[in-house]
Amino acid sequence: MNKFLMIFGCISACLLGSSATAVSAGTTANNGRAMIYTNSAGASTGGTRGQQGLVNAYQQNQRNTYFLVTQPDVDTACRQKIYNCLAEYCGDAIIVPGKTSGRCSYATEIELYNYALLCLQKDTSILLPQYSTGTKNNIGGTNTAARLCPSYVQQELMSYLSMMNMADKLTKSHSDLCLQRRHELEAAMACHSVALAYGNETTSMLKNRLMESCGVGVTGGSSEMISRFLNAGNMGADIWGWADKIIGLEMNAKGKNWEAAVDAVLADYTNRMNLACGDNLQLNTVPHASTNTGYTNLQNAVAVAANIAMPTATTNTFNPYETQAIAKEVTSLYDIYEFNIAKDVVQFGLTNNALTPNAYLTSAQMDSMQQAYKLGTKVFIVRDTARCFIVPVATLTQNETSLVSQAYATCVSR
């Protein structure tokens, strides 16, 4: 019995001894509570305490996040470098006091491209600071703007030019000069409509209408604008027009294609607004028909006096390379005392063969008369030693009748 108890006691002592050894090797007494040291993988380790591995991983993740958020990548860093180069080169220059203009307003793309490359070549600073530990001592500068950024120049240059143009347009469109030109164009459009509607009225009536639409009291209007629309298309624009006004006593008449002249005035104000505001407004007008396709009074008077004719595209001539005056003078070989005899002489010269004997006209005169009639002559002036007769052979217009009667006022017409 005693031997059995002795054996049982030895076994118990051995068990208690190994348990004590295990506790002392893996635990510490902390008010009766044991702490297990494990690493981030959950296995026990002797180098870290508690959750230290998780703490290290969290700190590394925080550092990575910080660099991703606060430090740029290569593309962003290079764009910033290139933008700074271009902004420094294209800064505003003072033209006159209070007015500035960009130096690159008229710079070419190749000029800016070359300057950006030269600017980058001088920049040997570290491009990405988060990678500087391993690369700042490397030979060749692998982490510099000069090495990494030239390939981004073209794309960033296009972006910069686009932003610069948009900024310039915004600046122009909000400038005081642009607003002034916009108001001016609005007034000009109102006067344009009035000038077309009342262009053939009297000068005083047209001027009063223009003053109401774009006069000094109207926003954007001016006396200069009234004068330009009032005089647009006047016959006095050339020497023929002035003389035509005086001869015909039509001081309010407009010249040929006067509507187009009125449109040209409005187009000028449109261009002024485009230049001031940076816009590209296009002016669309209604096509106008020509209102004066014939000769002016002065041209007809010169044609009658000088025995020539003014060429025109609408004249139906026998020979397109020749022209003829409206009136042609013929001198008779014998005296003519009556208008009827003068009329018979003209009819004989136009209807008979040029070689037919005639007591009043030579063969050369008859041939010349026939050719003149074919080429458009409407009146023959028959003269003798003391008298002259006006013999029409075609229907005359009112202006032609007036001019012939004034040019040959001493001749007998019937």
C-alpha positions, 0 to 999 in steps of 0.5 A, spaced: 500 500 500 505 504 501 509 503 495 502 504 491 502 511 494 509 512 493 508 511 485 502 515 485 506 521 488 512 521 484 507 521 477 503 527 480 510 531 482 512 530 475 506 532 472 506 538 476 513 540 474 512 540 467 506 544 467 509 549 471 515 549 466 510 550 460 507 556 464 513 559 466 516 559 458 510 562 455 506 566 460 507 571 465 504 573 471 500 579 470 495 579 476 493 572 475 492 574 467 496 571 462 498 574 455 500 571 449 505 574 444 503 573 437 506 576 430 501 578 425 500 571 422 497 569 429 503 565 431 507 566 437 514 570 436 519 572 441 520 579 437 514 583 437 509 584 443 501 583 442 498 586 436 505 589 434 505 586 427 498 589 425 500 596 428 507 596 423 502 594 417 497 599 419 503 604 419 506 602 412 499 603 409 498 610 412 505 612 409 503 609 402 496 612 402 500 619 404 505 618 398 499 617 393 495 622 396 500 628 397 505 626 392 504 626 384 505 621 379 510 622 373 504 625 369 502 630 374 508 632 376 511 633 369 504 637 367 506 642 373 513 643 371 511 644 363 505 649 365 510 653 370 515 653 364 510 656 359 506 660 364 513 664 366 514 665 358 507 667 356 506 672 362 502 678 361 506 684 358 504 691 359 502 695 353 500 701 355 498 703 363 492 699 365 492 695 359 496 688 359 497 683 353 500 676 353 506 675 350 504 668 347 498 671 343 501 671 337 507 665 338 507 659 334 506 652 337 514 650 335 516 656 339 513 654 345 515 647 344 522 649 343 522 653 349 518 648 354 524 643 352 529 648 354 526 649 360 526 642 362 533 641 360 535 646 366 531 642 371 535 637 374 531 637 381 528 631 384 521 630 380 518 625 385 520 626 392 517 619 395 522 615 390 528 620 392 532 615 397 533 610 392 534 614 386 538 621 388 545 618 388 544 614 381 548 616 376 544 620 370 539 623 374 533 618 373 528 621 377 529 628 374 524 633 370 529 633 364 529 625 364 522 624 365 518 630 362 520 631 355 515 626 352 509 630 355 511 637 352 506 636 346 500 634 350 501 639 355 502 644 350 496 643 346 492 643 353 496 650 355 494 653 348 487 651 349 486 654 356 490 660 354 485 662 348 479 660 352 481 665 358 483 670 352 476 670 350 473 670 356 477 676 358 475 680 351 467 678 352 467 681 359 471 687 357 468 694 357 470 695 349 466 689 348 460 691 351 461 698 348 461 694 341 455 690 342 451 696 344 454 699 337 452 693 333 445 693 336 444 700 334 447 699 327 442 693 326 436 697 327 439 703 323 440 698 317 433 696 317 431 703 317 436 705 311 433 699 307 426 701 308 426 708 307 432 709 302 428 711 297 425 717 301 427 724 302 434 725 305 430 729 311 425 723 312 431 718 312 435 722 317 429 723 322 428 715 322 435 714 323 436 719 329 430 715 332 433 708 331 441 709 332 441 717 334 446 720 340 440 718 345 440 711 343 445 706 347 450 705 342 448 710 337 452 716 334 452 721 329 457 718 325 453 712 325 447 716 322 452 719 317 454 713 314 447 709 313 445 716 310 450 717 305 451 709 304 449 708 296 448 715 294 450 717 287 455 722 289 459 716 291 463 717 284 463 723 279 458 720 275 453 720 280 454 727 283 453 730 276 447 725 275 444 728 281 445 735 279 443 734 271 437 730 274 435 734 280 435 728 284 439 729 290 435 724 294 436 718 289 441 712 290 446 709 286 447 702 283 446 697 288 445 701 294 442 696 298 449 692 298 452 699 300 448 699 306 450 692 308 457 694 307 456 699 313 453 694 317 458 689 316 463 694 318 460 694 325 460 687 325 467 686 324 469 691 330 465 687 335 468 681 333 475 684 334 473 687 340 470 681 343 474 675 340 467 672 337 466 670 329 459 673 328 457 672 321 453 677 317 447 674 313 444 679 308 438 678 303 440 678 296 438 685 293 437 686 285 440 691 281 436 698 281 440 702 276 442 698 270 442 703 264 446 709 263 447 715 268 445 722 265 452 725 264 454 718 261 449 719 256 450 727 255 458 725 254 456 720 249 451 725 245 457 730 245 463 726 243 459 721 238 461 715 243 457 710 247 458 708 254 459 700 254 454 696 257 453 688 258 445 689 257 446 693 250 444 688 244 449 690 239 451 688 232 458 687 233 460 686 241 466 689 240 463 696 237 459 701 240 455 707 238 452 713 240 445 715 241 445 720 236 449 721 230 450 727 226 449 727 218 451 733 214 447 734 207 450 736 201 444 741 199 440 745 204 434 742 207 428 747 209 423 743 212 423 737 217 419 732 212 425 733 207 430 731 213 426 725 215 426 723 208 433 724 207 434 719 213 429 714 211 433 714 204 440 713 207 437 707 211 433 703 207 437 704 200 443 701 198 449 705 199 451 705 192 444 708 190 445 715 187 443 721 192 443 728 192 443 729 199 448 724 202 454 721 199 455 713 199 460 713 205 455 717 209 449 712 207 454 706 209 456 710 216 448 711 217 446 704 216 452 701 220 450 706 226 443 704 226 445 697 226 449 698 232 444 702 236 443 709 234 436 712 235 437 719 233 440 722 227 441 730 226 441 732 219 445 739 218 446 743 212 449 750 212 444 754 216 439 749 220 439 742 223 433 737 224 432 732 229 430 725 226 429 719 231 429 712 228 427 708 234 423 709 241 427 714 246 427 713 253 425 719 257 432 721 260 434 720 252 429 725 250 431 730 255 438 729 253 438 730 246 433 736 246 438 739 251 444 737 247 441 740 240 436 745 243 437 749 237 435 744 232 428 743 229 425 736 232 418 736 227 
